Amino acid sequence: MAKKKKTTSNAVKILQKRYIKGNKKRIKSLERERENLNIAEQIYELRTQAGLNQKQLAKLVGTTQSVISRLEDADYNGYSLAMLRKIGAALHQRLQVEFIPESTSYAFG
């Protein structure tokens, strides 16, 4: 008797298997998007923890509210070290950038 193939209804697993698994270009793209999301989330969290709205942070940094809005958008990918340092200084944070081996990248099967 043949083994019954195990199926899943988990959409994320299905999409990973169909579109990402083994495709190094797509894995790299997904990693970049996750990095952007992480930066955007950190800026948002630090700003809200400081009790500031986007316009208030923009004034402290010397930019406009729309720039802060873009920086907090997960789809944005134009972050500069200079701007991140300004935000860090305004929020009493130190910026740390580090290189990590590719072998510690996200695994997608």
N, C-alpha and C positions, 0 to 999 in steps of 0.2 A: 504494500500500500504506500502510495506517494505521500510525502510530508506536505501538509497544508502550509502554504506560504503565509507568513505572518504579515498582516497589513497594519497600517497606522492611519489614524484620522487626524493626527497632529499636523496642522497646516505648515508650521515652521519646519518640521522634519521633512515633510514632503517637498517643500520649496528648496531646502538645503540640498536634498538628494538630487533633485531635478536640475537645479540651476547653479549650485555652488560646488558641490563635492568634486574634488579633483581639479577644479578650474582655478589655477593660480591667479589669473588676472582678476577674476571675480572675488576671490578670497582677499586679495590686496585691496580691492575697491571697498569691500565691506569693512575691512580693518580701518581704512581711512575715514569712512563714514562714522564708525564707532569712536574714533579719536576725536572727530569734530563734535560729535554728540557729547562726549565727555567734557570737552573744553566749554561748550555752550552751557551745559548743566552746572559746571563749577562756577562760571561767572554769575549765572542766575542765582544759585544757592548763596554765594557770598554776598551778592547785592541784597537779596531779600533778608538774609540774616543780619545785615547791617541796618535794616529798616529803611532802605533807600528805594525810590522808584528809578526808572531808567533815566529820567531827566535830571534827577539829583546826582546820580553817578556820572552822567555825562558832564555835568558842570565841574565836578571834582577832577575829572580826567582831562577836561579841556576839549571836549568834542560835542557832538549832538546826540540827542535821544535816539535818532534813527540809526546811528552807528552802534550804539549799545544794543539796540533791538537786533541788528544784523549779527552782532557778536554772540547773542544769546540764541540765535537760530541754528538748529542742528544741521541745516543744509549749507551753512556758510563755511567756506574753506579758505578765506583770505586772512587768517590770523597773522599778525606780525608780533615779533618778540617785543618790539618797542611799545605797542599798544597793550599787550598783556602785562608788561612791566608797569605801565601807567595805572592800569586797573588794579594790579596788585598793591601798588603804593597807596592808591586812594582807599583801598580796603584793608590796609595794614597787613598785607600778605607778601610773602617772598615767592617769586616765581622760580620754579625748579624744572629744568628740562633734562631729560636723560635719554640715552640711547640704550635699547635693550636688544638682545640677540633675536633674530627672526624666529629662532626655534621656540620662543615663548609666545609666539603669535597665537591668536585664537585658532582653535582647531575646529574644522567643519567637516570632518570625515574624510 
